[in-house]
Amino acid sequence: MAISIEQVKDLRQQTGAGVLDCRNALEEVGGDSEKATELLRKKGLAVAAKKAGREASEGLVEAYIHAGGKLGVLLEVNCETDFVARTADFRELAHDLAMQVAATSPEYLASDDIPADVLEREREWHRGQIGGDKSEEIIERILEGKLHKYYQQVCLLDQSFIKEEGMTVRDLITSKIAKLGENIKVHRFARFELGGD
């Protein structure tokens, strides 16, 4: 099947991947742009995994103040070089992440950051809701599903990205790692709300 320049251009615009990568992905899936997007995403995960161990000590601190000045976010995002930190793509990512924190109020960056006692309390609360007429194996599977939903609420990286349905914040960062070619990490964030604790 012949892949048109328009198809490549559209896929490149959607994913931010290189022209050759877009063409190859489209050829591999027979011109289906949805499948090509998914393929590029998976390859992006592979690229991100290779870069994950690299030092990310440059970056920027993004400040986002919501309309009216009653809600604000400070967020530190790191990358490997000052050059990438100054790009429009990196700045857009930092801004989008700060807006995500403002809109969804995550408590933790990732599930690994949840204190063990908080996680155990959540686990026991859900266990009490399930009822005792099920086998331990079924209860554990239900608990894992409930905890996964809990992570999606309280962990920034596990949340659905507010600007694109079906994409998590982790997926967003992974796509930027693939596009910019550097390791990117959210280091920390703080959300301030007028009258809050």
C-alpha positions as CSV (number, residue, x, y, z in Angstrom):
1,M,0.0,0.0,0.0
2,A,1.3,3.4,-0.9
3,I,1.5,5.9,2.0
4,S,0.7,9.5,1.1
5,I,2.7,12.5,2.3
6,E,-0.5,13.8,3.9
7,Q,-0.9,10.6,6.0
8,V,2.7,10.9,7.2
9,K,2.2,14.6,7.9
10,D,-1.0,14.0,9.9
11,L,0.6,11.2,12.0
12,R,3.7,13.4,12.6
13,Q,1.4,16.2,13.8
14,Q,-0.5,13.9,16.2
15,T,2.5,12.1,17.6
16,G,5.5,14.4,17.2
17,A,7.5,11.4,15.9
18,G,10.0,11.8,13.0
19,V,9.0,11.6,9.4
20,L,10.7,8.3,8.7
21,D,9.3,6.8,11.9
22,C,5.8,7.9,10.9
23,R,6.2,6.5,7.4
24,N,7.6,3.1,8.7
25,A,4.8,2.8,11.3
26,L,2.1,3.5,8.6
27,E,3.7,1.0,6.3
28,E,3.9,-1.6,9.0
29,V,0.1,-1.4,9.8
30,G,-1.1,-0.9,6.3
31,G,-1.9,2.8,6.5
32,D,-4.2,2.7,9.6
33,S,-3.4,5.9,11.5
34,E,-4.8,4.7,14.8
35,K,-2.7,1.5,14.7
36,A,0.3,3.5,13.6
37,T,-0.2,6.0,16.6
38,E,-0.4,3.0,19.0
39,L,2.8,1.5,17.4
40,L,4.7,4.7,17.8
41,R,3.5,5.0,21.4
42,K,4.8,1.5,22.1
43,K,8.1,2.4,20.5
44,G,8.2,5.6,22.5
45,L,8.0,3.4,25.6
46,A,11.0,1.5,24.5
47,V,12.9,4.8,23.8
48,A,11.8,6.1,27.2
49,A,13.0,2.9,29.0
50,K,16.4,3.3,27.4
51,K,16.7,6.9,28.6
52,A,15.2,6.4,32.1
53,G,18.6,5.9,33.8
54,R,20.2,9.0,32.4
55,E,20.7,12.0,34.6
56,A,18.1,14.8,34.3
57,S,19.5,17.8,36.2
58,E,18.4,20.6,33.9
59,G,14.8,21.8,33.4
60,L,12.6,24.5,34.8
61,V,10.1,25.4,37.4
62,E,6.7,26.2,36.0
63,A,4.3,28.5,37.9
64,Y,0.6,28.3,37.0
65,I,-1.9,30.7,38.5
66,H,-5.5,29.9,37.8
67,A,-7.9,32.7,36.9
68,G,-8.7,35.0,39.8
69,G,-5.5,34.1,41.6
70,K,-7.2,31.7,44.1
71,L,-5.3,28.6,42.9
72,G,-1.7,28.2,42.0
73,V,0.8,25.4,41.2
74,L,4.6,25.3,41.3
75,L,6.1,22.3,39.4
76,E,9.7,21.3,38.8
77,V,10.3,19.3,35.6
78,N,13.8,18.0,34.7
79,C,15.5,17.1,31.5
80,E,19.1,16.4,30.5
81,T,20.2,19.7,28.9
82,D,19.4,23.3,29.1
83,F,18.9,23.3,25.3
84,V,15.9,21.0,25.6
85,A,14.6,22.9,28.7
86,R,14.3,26.1,26.5
87,T,12.3,24.4,23.7
88,A,8.7,25.2,23.1
89,D,7.8,21.5,23.5
90,F,9.4,21.2,26.9
91,R,7.8,24.4,28.1
92,E,4.4,23.3,26.8
93,L,4.8,20.0,28.7
94,A,5.7,21.8,31.9
95,H,2.6,24.1,31.5
96,D,0.3,21.2,30.8
97,L,1.6,19.3,33.8
98,A,1.1,22.4,36.1
99,M,-2.5,22.7,34.7
100,Q,-3.0,19.0,35.4
101,V,-2.0,19.5,39.0
102,A,-4.3,22.5,39.3
103,A,-7.3,20.7,37.9
104,T,-6.9,17.3,39.5
105,S,-5.1,18.0,42.8
106,P,-2.9,14.8,43.0
107,E,-1.4,14.0,46.4
108,Y,1.6,12.1,45.1
109,L,3.8,11.9,42.1
110,A,3.7,8.1,41.7
111,S,2.3,5.1,43.6
112,D,5.7,4.4,45.0
113,D,5.5,7.7,46.9
114,I,2.3,6.7,48.8
115,P,3.3,6.0,52.5
116,A,2.8,2.3,53.5
117,D,0.4,3.2,56.3
118,V,-1.8,5.2,53.9
119,L,-1.8,2.4,51.4
120,E,-2.7,-0.2,54.0
121,R,-5.6,2.0,55.4
122,E,-6.9,2.3,51.8
123,R,-6.6,-1.5,51.3
124,E,-8.4,-2.3,54.5
125,W,-11.2,0.1,53.8
126,H,-11.8,-1.5,50.4
127,R,-11.5,-5.0,51.9
128,G,-14.3,-4.1,54.4
129,Q,-16.5,-2.9,51.4
130,I,-16.1,-6.2,49.5
131,G,-17.7,-8.6,52.0
132,G,-16.5,-12.0,53.2
133,D,-18.4,-14.4,50.9
134,K,-15.6,-14.5,48.3
135,S,-12.4,-16.5,48.1
136,E,-9.1,-14.7,49.1
137,E,-7.9,-14.9,45.5
138,I,-11.0,-13.0,44.2
139,I,-10.7,-10.5,47.1
140,E,-7.1,-9.8,46.1
141,R,-8.0,-9.3,42.5
142,I,-10.8,-6.9,43.4
143,L,-8.4,-5.0,45.8
144,E,-5.8,-4.7,43.0
145,G,-8.5,-3.1,40.8
146,K,-9.6,-0.8,43.5
147,L,-6.1,0.3,44.3
148,H,-5.4,0.9,40.6
149,K,-8.4,3.3,40.6
150,Y,-7.1,4.9,43.8
151,Y,-3.7,5.5,42.1
152,Q,-5.5,7.1,39.1
153,Q,-7.1,9.6,41.5
154,V,-4.1,10.5,43.8
155,C,-1.0,9.9,41.7
156,L,-0.1,12.5,39.1
157,L,1.6,10.0,36.7
158,D,-1.3,7.6,36.8
159,Q,-4.0,10.2,36.1
160,S,-5.7,10.6,32.8
161,F,-4.3,13.6,31.0
162,I,-6.9,16.3,31.0
163,K,-6.3,17.4,27.4
164,E,-6.4,14.0,25.8
165,E,-8.8,11.2,26.7
166,G,-7.2,7.8,26.8
167,M,-3.7,9.1,27.6
168,T,-2.2,9.1,31.1
169,V,0.3,11.7,32.3
170,R,3.0,9.0,32.2
171,D,2.1,8.4,28.5
172,L,2.4,12.2,27.8
173,I,5.8,12.3,29.4
174,T,6.9,9.2,27.5
175,S,5.8,10.7,24.2
176,K,7.9,13.9,25.0
177,I,10.9,11.7,25.9
178,A,10.6,10.0,22.5
179,K,10.1,13.3,20.7
180,L,12.8,15.3,22.4
181,G,15.3,12.5,22.8
182,E,16.1,13.1,26.5
183,N,15.1,11.7,29.8
184,I,12.3,13.8,31.4
185,K,11.2,13.6,35.0
186,V,8.7,15.5,37.2
187,H,10.7,16.1,40.3
188,R,8.1,17.7,42.6
189,F,5.0,19.9,42.7
190,A,3.0,21.9,45.1
191,R,-0.6,23.1,44.8
192,F,-1.8,26.1,46.7
193,E,-5.4,27.1,47.1
194,L,-6.7,30.1,48.9
195,G,-8.0,29.1,52.3
196,G,-6.6,25.6,52.0
197,D,-4.2,23.8,54.4
